[in-house]
Amino acid sequence: MTTLRLAAVHGKYLLLETTRVPIAVISALAFPALSLLFFVVPQQVVATNPLYATQAVISMALFAVMANALFSFGLGIAEDREKPWDPYLRTLPVAGVSRVLGYVFSTGLIGLVAVLPVIVLGAIFTAAEASVLSILAGLLAVIVSALPFMLIGVCIGYSLPAKAAIAVVQIVMFGFAFAGGLFLPPMLFAPWLDTLSTFFPSRQARELVIWAVQGGDLHPWVWLGMGAWIVGTAVLALFLYRRDEGRRYR
């Protein structure tokens, strides 16, 4: 209980710190929505087909959550490590998991808010359709899907300085987006690329959320792959956190 309470306090102040720079929040909300307007709405074959339009909206929503998670964790942690305040916080008798959960709370809230403009614009300008229950199920799937990207961000943040982290985050974000079928549907992939993309967390997240919203079959590689990414990145994040702590305080 103490860990969660401290995590909530840490998340509150991280959220306040973020909102004091309005452009950071505005960009998190605007970028995915603009991507939908520029890359999905003009494609009438996609925008006027309920099945394809719904999947395109889902892909842009996932891109919003993925981008927010990678930047907030990867760049945020890397920048915090270079500030004098961070070493002081590390000396306090507070478990590291409280700080990481604080990032999860603040980043998760902004990520969910960033999904809303995508859903609204998708409903207005495309033929995307889904029931209220399907949307709620999709949001729950999005929350689960965000975990690997948050943990990847933690790994980047605790392994690289800020200047390197921003470059790596951008490469990882766009690499995952293209390879995972968020910008181009997997049905247009070459067979070898379609097979390769199933190993990416972005493709697994896409299939999970589409299944939650539209139903159908959920292939075993989706939940097995996502589970492997979550466990693997969680172990790596813990190792990198302890290594960073050992280097700075031994």
N, C-alpha and C positions, 0 to 999 in steps of 0.2 A: 504493500500500500504506500509506504514511504517513497519507494522508487517511482511509482506512478505519479504521486503528488509532486515530487521534484521534477519529473519529466513534464508535467503540465505547466509548472511555473516556468521552466526553461523554454518550453514551446511558446508560452504567452509572450515572453520578452523577445524571443526570436521573431515572432509575428509582428510585434510592435516595431522592432528594428527594421523589418522589411517594409512595412507600410510607411515608414518615415521617408522612404525613397519611392515616391509614387510611380515613377517610370518603370521600376522593377515589377510592380504589380500590373501596370498597364500592359507592358510587353508580354507578360505571362498570359494575360487574357486575350490580347489582340493577335499574337502571332498564329496560333492554331486557327482562330476564326478567319483571319485573312487567308490562310492557306486553303481553307474550305471554299472561300469566295473566289479565289483566283484559280484553283486547280480542279475543283469538283463541279461547282455551279456552271461554268462555261461548257462543260462536257455534257451535252444534252442526252447522249446515249446513257450516261450514268445518272445524271440528275433527274431524268424523267422515269427511270425504272425503279420501282419501290425496293426491290431486292438489292440492286447495286448501290442505290443512293443510301440506304440504311447502312450497308457495310462501309461505304465511304465516310459517313458521319462517324461511325464507330472507329475507323482508322484515324481520323483527325482527332477524336477525343483521346485516343490512346497516345497519339503524338503529343498532345498537350500535357498529359500526365507524365509521359516519359521525359520530355524536355525539361519540365519543371523539376522532376526528381533528380535528374543528372546534374543540372546546373546548381540547384539549391544544395545538394549534398556534395557533389564533386568540387565545385568552385567555392561554395560557402565554407566548407570545412578547411579547405586549403588556405583560404584567406584568413580564417580565424586562427589557424596555427601560426601565422606570421604576426599576429597582434600580441602586444604585451599582456592583454587581458586573459588570453587563453592559458598560458602557463600558470597564472594564478588560479584559474578555475580548476586546473588539473591537480593542484595541490590540496584542494578541499576534499573532505571525507565524503565524497559523493561517487556512487558507482558510475562508470562510464556509460552504462546502458541507459541511465537517466538522460544524459546529454543526447545520445543518439535518438532516443524516443522523443525527446523534445523537438529534434529536427523532423522526425516523422510526423508529429502532430501539426507543426506549423506548415511544413511542406505539403502534407496531405490535404490540409484545408485549402491552401491556395490552388493545388492541383485540381481538386474537385470543383472549385469555383471556376477554374479555367475551362472546365468541360461544359459549363452551362451555356456560354455564348455559341459554342459549336452546335449544341443540341437545338437551341432556339433558331439559329440561322439555317440549320439543316431542315427544320420543320417548315420554315417560311419559304426557302428558295429551292428546295428539292422535294422529291416525292417520297422521301424517307418516312417510314411509318413504324410505330411500335406502341403497344399498350402501356399503360402506367406501370403495371406489374413487370412487364418486360424491361422497361427503362430502369426500374429499381433493381431488378436482377442484374442488368448490365452495369449499373453503378457499383454494385457489390463486387462483380467480377473485375471491374476496373481497379478497385481498391486492392484486391488480391494481386492483380497483374502489376501493380506499381511496386510491389516489394522487391523483385529482382533489380529494378532500375535504381531504387533507393540504395540498395546494398552495393551495387556497382559504383554509385556515386560516392558512398562511404570509402570504398577501396581506393578510388581515385584521389579523394580528398586527403587520405592519410598516407598516400604513397608519393605524392608529387607536390612541388611548390605551386603557388597560384598561377604563375605565368605559364607553366607547362600544363596545369590542370585544365585551363580554359580551352587550350588547343585539343587536348585529348577528349574532353567532353564533347566538343563539336564534332570530332571525327566519329566518336562512338554513337552520338545521337543520330547523325545523318546516315551512318553506316547501318545502324539497326533499323532506321525508318525505311530505307530503300530495300534492304535485304529481308525485312520482315513483312513486306507487302503493305506498308502503310501509305506509301505514295503511289505505288503501282500494284494493282491486285495480283496475287500469285497466279491466277489463271492465265496471265500473260507472260509468266516466267518460262524460260527454257526448262526442260525436264531436270537438268542437273542443278539449276539454280533453285527450282522448286523444292528439290530434295534437300539441298544445302540450307535453305531458309528455315526448314523445320527445326534446326538446331539453335535458332536464334530466339531469345526470350520475347522479342517483339512479335515474331510470327506466332509463337505459342499464345501470347497475350491476345493477339487479334482473333485467333480461332476460339479462345475461351470466351471472350466477350460476345462474339457473333453467336456462339452456341447459347449463351445466356439470354440474348435478346431474340434471336430468330429460331432457336431450337435446332433439331437435327442431331447428327452423331458427333460425339466428342472423341476424337482419336486418342488412343493411349499415349502417343508421343507428346500430346499437349500437356497433360497433367504430370506425366513422368518427367518431361523436360523442364517444366516450370518448377517442380519440386527439386530437381537436381540443381537448377540455377539458384534457387533460394538457399538451399543448404550449402552449396559450394561457396557462394559469395558471402554468406553469413560467417562461415569458418574463416575465409580469407580476410574479411573485414575485422574480425576479432584479432587475428594474428597481426595485421597491420597496425591496429590500434595499440596493441601491447608492444610491438616493435618500436613504434613512435614514442611511446611512453618510456621505454627502456633507453632509447637513444638520448632523450632529452633530460632524463632525471636520474640516470645511473651515476 
